[in-house]
């Protein structure tokens, strides 16, 4: 009867996005993470 806000957000998200959009989002997050952490790693290596 009383859904929490998190439950409602999950339900709304599931209704508005499909699997392809979800996969593209996670691939984008993965690529951005590799670029950011790779840049940090290379920057630290160049300092030393």
PyMOL Python script that loads the backbone (N, CA, C, O; Angstrom):
from pymol import cmd

cmd.read_pdbstr("""\
ATOM      1  N   UNK A   1       0.814  -1.188   0.000  1.00  0.00           N
ATOM      2  CA  UNK A   1       0.000   0.000   0.000  1.00  0.00           C
ATOM      3  C   UNK A   1       0.864   1.260   0.000  1.00  0.00           C
ATOM      4  O   UNK A   1       0.624   2.169  -0.795  1.00  0.00           O
ATOM      5  N   UNK A   2       1.864   1.325   0.880  1.00  0.00           N
ATOM      6  CA  UNK A   2       2.745   2.483   0.946  1.00  0.00           C
ATOM      7  C   UNK A   2       4.090   2.120   0.331  1.00  0.00           C
ATOM      8  O   UNK A   2       4.941   1.522   0.990  1.00  0.00           O
ATOM      9  N   UNK A   3       4.277   2.484  -0.934  1.00  0.00           N
ATOM     10  CA  UNK A   3       5.550   2.237  -1.603  1.00  0.00           C
ATOM     11  C   UNK A   3       6.545   3.305  -1.195  1.00  0.00           C
ATOM     12  O   UNK A   3       6.198   4.478  -1.048  1.00  0.00           O
ATOM     13  N   UNK A   4       7.772   2.885  -1.016  1.00  0.00           N
ATOM     14  CA  UNK A   4       8.807   3.865  -0.719  1.00  0.00           C
ATOM     15  C   UNK A   4       9.173   4.609  -2.008  1.00  0.00           C
ATOM     16  O   UNK A   4       8.843   4.162  -3.107  1.00  0.00           O
ATOM     17  N   UNK A   5       9.845   5.728  -1.865  1.00  0.00           N
ATOM     18  CA  UNK A   5      10.246   6.515  -3.018  1.00  0.00           C
ATOM     19  C   UNK A   5      11.187   5.715  -3.919  1.00  0.00           C
ATOM     20  O   UNK A   5      11.093   5.802  -5.144  1.00  0.00           O
ATOM     21  N   UNK A   6      12.087   4.942  -3.325  1.00  0.00           N
ATOM     22  CA  UNK A   6      13.020   4.136  -4.119  1.00  0.00           C
ATOM     23  C   UNK A   6      12.273   3.098  -4.944  1.00  0.00           C
ATOM     24  O   UNK A   6      12.598   2.883  -6.111  1.00  0.00           O
ATOM     25  N   UNK A   7      11.272   2.450  -4.345  1.00  0.00           N
ATOM     26  CA  UNK A   7      10.484   1.467  -5.085  1.00  0.00           C
ATOM     27  C   UNK A   7       9.743   2.119  -6.245  1.00  0.00           C
ATOM     28  O   UNK A   7       9.687   1.562  -7.341  1.00  0.00           O
ATOM     29  N   UNK A   8       9.181   3.284  -6.007  1.00  0.00           N
ATOM     30  CA  UNK A   8       8.451   3.985  -7.058  1.00  0.00           C
ATOM     31  C   UNK A   8       9.391   4.410  -8.183  1.00  0.00           C
ATOM     32  O   UNK A   8       9.027   4.330  -9.356  1.00  0.00           O
ATOM     33  N   UNK A   9      10.604   4.866  -7.834  1.00  0.00           N
ATOM     34  CA  UNK A   9      11.571   5.271  -8.854  1.00  0.00           C
ATOM     35  C   UNK A   9      11.999   4.074  -9.699  1.00  0.00           C
ATOM     36  O   UNK A   9      12.137   4.198 -10.916  1.00  0.00           O
ATOM     37  N   UNK A  10      12.210   2.917  -9.069  1.00  0.00           N
ATOM     38  CA  UNK A  10      12.570   1.710  -9.815  1.00  0.00           C
ATOM     39  C   UNK A  10      11.458   1.320 -10.768  1.00  0.00           C
ATOM     40  O   UNK A  10      11.716   0.955 -11.916  1.00  0.00           O
ATOM     41  N   UNK A  11      10.226   1.396 -10.299  1.00  0.00           N
ATOM     42  CA  UNK A  11       9.082   1.047 -11.137  1.00  0.00           C
ATOM     43  C   UNK A  11       8.972   2.001 -12.324  1.00  0.00           C
ATOM     44  O   UNK A  11       8.767   1.563 -13.456  1.00  0.00           O
ATOM     45  N   UNK A  12       9.107   3.304 -12.070  1.00  0.00           N
ATOM     46  CA  UNK A  12       9.025   4.297 -13.132  1.00  0.00           C
ATOM     47  C   UNK A  12      10.156   4.129 -14.134  1.00  0.00           C
ATOM     48  O   UNK A  12       9.941   4.257 -15.339  1.00  0.00           O
ATOM     49  N   UNK A  13      11.362   3.842 -13.646  1.00  0.00           N
ATOM     50  CA  UNK A  13      12.515   3.669 -14.522  1.00  0.00           C
ATOM     51  C   UNK A  13      12.337   2.455 -15.417  1.00  0.00           C
ATOM     52  O   UNK A  13      12.684   2.492 -16.598  1.00  0.00           O
ATOM     53  N   UNK A  14      11.801   1.391 -14.864  1.00  0.00           N
ATOM     54  CA  UNK A  14      11.595   0.167 -15.629  1.00  0.00           C
ATOM     55  C   UNK A  14      10.577   0.382 -16.744  1.00  0.00           C
ATOM     56  O   UNK A  14      10.689  -0.214 -17.816  1.00  0.00           O
ATOM     57  N   UNK A  15       9.590   1.229 -16.493  1.00  0.00           N
ATOM     58  CA  UNK A  15       8.550   1.475 -17.486  1.00  0.00           C
ATOM     59  C   UNK A  15       9.039   2.380 -18.614  1.00  0.00           C
ATOM     60  O   UNK A  15       8.525   2.290 -19.729  1.00  0.00           O
ATOM     61  N   UNK A  16      10.018   3.249 -18.356  1.00  0.00           N
ATOM     62  CA  UNK A  16      10.414   4.230 -19.362  1.00  0.00           C
ATOM     63  C   UNK A  16      11.657   3.835 -20.150  1.00  0.00           C
ATOM     64  O   UNK A  16      11.896   4.398 -21.219  1.00  0.00           O
ATOM     65  N   UNK A  17      12.454   2.894 -19.665  1.00  0.00           N
ATOM     66  CA  UNK A  17      13.667   2.511 -20.386  1.00  0.00           C
ATOM     67  C   UNK A  17      13.595   1.037 -20.771  1.00  0.00           C
ATOM     68  O   UNK A  17      13.003   0.220 -20.066  1.00  0.00           O
ATOM     69  N   UNK A  18      14.211   0.720 -21.902  1.00  0.00           N
ATOM     70  CA  UNK A  18      14.270  -0.681 -22.304  1.00  0.00           C
ATOM     71  C   UNK A  18      15.688  -1.214 -22.069  1.00  0.00           C
ATOM     72  O   UNK A  18      16.570  -0.483 -21.618  1.00  0.00           O
ATOM     73  N   UNK A  19      15.889  -2.482 -22.378  1.00  0.00           N
ATOM     74  CA  UNK A  19      17.186  -3.111 -22.094  1.00  0.00           C
ATOM     75  C   UNK A  19      18.322  -2.474 -22.895  1.00  0.00           C
ATOM     76  O   UNK A  19      19.434  -2.334 -22.385  1.00  0.00           O
ATOM     77  N   UNK A  20      18.053  -2.088 -24.146  1.00  0.00           N
ATOM     78  CA  UNK A  20      19.101  -1.493 -24.977  1.00  0.00           C
ATOM     79  C   UNK A  20      19.587  -0.185 -24.371  1.00  0.00           C
ATOM     80  O   UNK A  20      20.791   0.068 -24.320  1.00  0.00           O
ATOM     81  N   UNK A  21      18.666   0.640 -23.916  1.00  0.00           N
ATOM     82  CA  UNK A  21      19.055   1.907 -23.299  1.00  0.00           C
ATOM     83  C   UNK A  21      19.846   1.674 -22.024  1.00  0.00           C
ATOM     84  O   UNK A  21      20.804   2.395 -21.746  1.00  0.00           O
ATOM     85  N   UNK A  22      19.455   0.683 -21.256  1.00  0.00           N
ATOM     86  CA  UNK A  22      20.157   0.380 -20.011  1.00  0.00           C
ATOM     87  C   UNK A  22      21.585  -0.092 -20.299  1.00  0.00           C
ATOM     88  O   UNK A  22      22.522   0.300 -19.602  1.00  0.00           O
ATOM     89  N   UNK A  23      21.752  -0.932 -21.321  1.00  0.00           N
ATOM     90  CA  UNK A  23      23.089  -1.430 -21.679  1.00  0.00           C
ATOM     91  C   UNK A  23      23.960  -0.285 -22.177  1.00  0.00           C
ATOM     92  O   UNK A  23      25.134  -0.198 -21.817  1.00  0.00           O
ATOM     93  N   UNK A  24      23.397   0.594 -22.999  1.00  0.00           N
ATOM     94  CA  UNK A  24      24.157   1.736 -23.507  1.00  0.00           C
ATOM     95  C   UNK A  24      24.591   2.637 -22.359  1.00  0.00           C
ATOM     96  O   UNK A  24      25.715   3.139 -22.353  1.00  0.00           O
ATOM     97  N   UNK A  25      23.713   2.841 -21.395  1.00  0.00           N
ATOM     98  CA  UNK A  25      24.058   3.656 -20.224  1.00  0.00           C
ATOM     99  C   UNK A  25      25.228   3.046 -19.464  1.00  0.00           C
ATOM    100  O   UNK A  25      26.173   3.756 -19.121  1.00  0.00           O
ATOM    101  N   UNK A  26      25.185   1.736 -19.194  1.00  0.00           N
ATOM    102  CA  UNK A  26      26.245   1.098 -18.423  1.00  0.00           C
ATOM    103  C   UNK A  26      27.554   1.046 -19.194  1.00  0.00           C
ATOM    104  O   UNK A  26      28.623   1.146 -18.593  1.00  0.00           O
ATOM    105  N   UNK A  27      27.491   0.890 -20.517  1.00  0.00           N
ATOM    106  CA  UNK A  27      28.711   0.923 -21.323  1.00  0.00           C
ATOM    107  C   UNK A  27      29.320   2.322 -21.274  1.00  0.00           C
ATOM    108  O   UNK A  27      30.539   2.469 -21.182  1.00  0.00           O
ATOM    109  N   UNK A  28      28.480   3.339 -21.334  1.00  0.00           N
ATOM    110  CA  UNK A  28      28.964   4.716 -21.223  1.00  0.00           C
ATOM    111  C   UNK A  28      29.620   4.986 -19.886  1.00  0.00           C
ATOM    112  O   UNK A  28      30.664   5.635 -19.822  1.00  0.00           O
ATOM    113  N   UNK A  29      29.014   4.491 -18.816  1.00  0.00           N
ATOM    114  CA  UNK A  29      29.591   4.654 -17.476  1.00  0.00           C
ATOM    115  C   UNK A  29      30.934   3.943 -17.395  1.00  0.00           C
ATOM    116  O   UNK A  29      31.886   4.477 -16.825  1.00  0.00           O
ATOM    117  N   UNK A  30      31.015   2.753 -17.956  1.00  0.00           N
ATOM    118  CA  UNK A  30      32.265   1.995 -17.942  1.00  0.00           C
ATOM    119  C   UNK A  30      33.357   2.729 -18.716  1.00  0.00           C
ATOM    120  O   UNK A  30      34.485   2.840 -18.236  1.00  0.00           O
ATOM    121  N   UNK A  31      33.037   3.226 -19.898  1.00  0.00           N
ATOM    122  CA  UNK A  31      34.029   3.941 -20.713  1.00  0.00           C
ATOM    123  C   UNK A  31      34.487   5.209 -19.999  1.00  0.00           C
ATOM    124  O   UNK A  31      35.682   5.505 -19.965  1.00  0.00           O
ATOM    125  N   UNK A  32      33.546   5.958 -19.428  1.00  0.00           N
ATOM    126  CA  UNK A  32      33.910   7.183 -18.714  1.00  0.00           C
ATOM    127  C   UNK A  32      34.803   6.872 -17.522  1.00  0.00           C
ATOM    128  O   UNK A  32      35.743   7.616 -17.243  1.00  0.00           O
ATOM    129  N   UNK A  33      34.520   5.780 -16.814  1.00  0.00           N
ATOM    130  CA  UNK A  33      35.338   5.395 -15.665  1.00  0.00           C
ATOM    131  C   UNK A  33      36.753   5.042 -16.089  1.00  0.00           C
ATOM    132  O   UNK A  33      37.719   5.449 -15.444  1.00  0.00           O
ATOM    133  N   UNK A  34      36.876   4.292 -17.164  1.00  0.00           N
ATOM    134  CA  UNK A  34      38.201   3.903 -17.656  1.00  0.00           C
ATOM    135  C   UNK A  34      38.982   5.147 -18.080  1.00  0.00           C
ATOM    136  O   UNK A  34      40.175   5.252 -17.796  1.00  0.00           O
ATOM    137  N   UNK A  35      38.325   6.084 -18.753  1.00  0.00           N
ATOM    138  CA  UNK A  35      39.008   7.303 -19.193  1.00  0.00           C
ATOM    139  C   UNK A  35      39.468   8.126 -17.990  1.00  0.00           C
ATOM    140  O   UNK A  35      40.609   8.587 -17.958  1.00  0.00           O
ATOM    141  N   UNK A  36      38.596   8.311 -17.008  1.00  0.00           N
ATOM    142  CA  UNK A  36      38.952   9.124 -15.841  1.00  0.00           C
ATOM    143  C   UNK A  36      40.067   8.475 -15.040  1.00  0.00           C
ATOM    144  O   UNK A  36      41.071   9.121 -14.739  1.00  0.00           O
ATOM    145  N   UNK A  37      39.902   7.192 -14.688  1.00  0.00           N
ATOM    146  CA  UNK A  37      40.918   6.546 -13.870  1.00  0.00           C
ATOM    147  C   UNK A  37      42.197   6.289 -14.659  1.00  0.00           C
ATOM    148  O   UNK A  37      43.287   6.328 -14.088  1.00  0.00           O
ATOM    149  N   UNK A  38      42.088   6.029 -15.950  1.00  0.00           N
ATOM    150  CA  UNK A  38      43.281   5.890 -16.785  1.00  0.00           C
ATOM    151  C   UNK A  38      44.051   7.198 -16.865  1.00  0.00           C
ATOM    152  O   UNK A  38      45.281   7.204 -16.827  1.00  0.00           O
ATOM    153  N   UNK A  39      43.319   8.317 -16.978  1.00  0.00           N
ATOM    154  CA  UNK A  39      43.970   9.627 -17.000  1.00  0.00           C
ATOM    155  C   UNK A  39      44.661   9.936 -15.687  1.00  0.00           C
ATOM    156  O   UNK A  39      45.771  10.469 -15.677  1.00  0.00           O
ATOM    157  N   UNK A  40      44.018   9.608 -14.582  1.00  0.00           N
ATOM    158  CA  UNK A  40      44.649   9.807 -13.278  1.00  0.00           C
ATOM    159  C   UNK A  40      45.899   8.956 -13.137  1.00  0.00           C
ATOM    160  O   UNK A  40      46.928   9.427 -12.653  1.00  0.00           O
ATOM    161  N   UNK A  41      45.808   7.707 -13.559  1.00  0.00           N
ATOM    162  CA  UNK A  41      46.951   6.792 -13.465  1.00  0.00           C
ATOM    163  C   UNK A  41      48.119   7.306 -14.307  1.00  0.00           C
ATOM    164  O   UNK A  41      49.260   7.323 -13.845  1.00  0.00           O
ATOM    165  N   UNK A  42      47.834   7.724 -15.538  1.00  0.00           N
ATOM    166  CA  UNK A  42      48.903   8.209 -16.398  1.00  0.00           C
ATOM    167  C   UNK A  42      49.501   9.508 -15.849  1.00  0.00           C
ATOM    168  O   UNK A  42      50.709   9.724 -15.943  1.00  0.00           O
ATOM    169  N   UNK A  43      48.658  10.367 -15.279  1.00  0.00           N
ATOM    170  CA  UNK A  43      49.155  11.607 -14.685  1.00  0.00           C
ATOM    171  C   UNK A  43      50.095  11.345 -13.525  1.00  0.00           C
ATOM    172  O   UNK A  43      51.126  12.005 -13.399  1.00  0.00           O
ATOM    173  N   UNK A  44      49.756  10.402 -12.691  1.00  0.00           N
ATOM    174  CA  UNK A  44      50.626  10.059 -11.545  1.00  0.00           C
ATOM    175  C   UNK A  44      51.918   9.441 -12.030  1.00  0.00           C
ATOM    176  O   UNK A  44      52.985   9.716 -11.480  1.00  0.00           O
ATOM    177  N   UNK A  45      51.835   8.609 -13.054  1.00  0.00           N
ATOM    178  CA  UNK A  45      53.061   7.983 -13.581  1.00  0.00           C
ATOM    179  C   UNK A  45      53.993   9.023 -14.215  1.00  0.00           C
ATOM    180  O   UNK A  45      55.214   8.887 -14.133  1.00  0.00           O
ATOM    181  N   UNK A  46      53.433  10.048 -14.837  1.00  0.00           N
ATOM    182  CA  UNK A  46      54.270  11.073 -15.466  1.00  0.00           C
ATOM    183  C   UNK A  46      54.952  11.958 -14.414  1.00  0.00           C
ATOM    184  O   UNK A  46      56.025  12.505 -14.670  1.00  0.00           O
ATOM    185  N   UNK A  47      54.341  12.100 -13.243  1.00  0.00           N
ATOM    186  CA  UNK A  47      54.950  12.894 -12.183  1.00  0.00           C
ATOM    187  C   UNK A  47      56.183  12.214 -11.597  1.00  0.00           C
ATOM    188  O   UNK A  47      57.138  12.873 -11.186  1.00  0.00           O
ATOM    189  N   UNK A  48      56.145  10.895 -11.566  1.00  0.00           N
ATOM    190  CA  UNK A  48      57.224  10.161 -10.906  1.00  0.00           C
ATOM    191  C   UNK A  48      58.246   9.729 -11.799  1.00  0.00           C
ATOM    192  O   UNK A  48      59.213   9.099 -11.371  1.00  0.00           O
TER     193      UNK A  48
END
""", "prot")
cmd.dss("prot")
cmd.show_as("cartoon", "prot")
cmd.util.cbc("prot")
cmd.orient("prot")
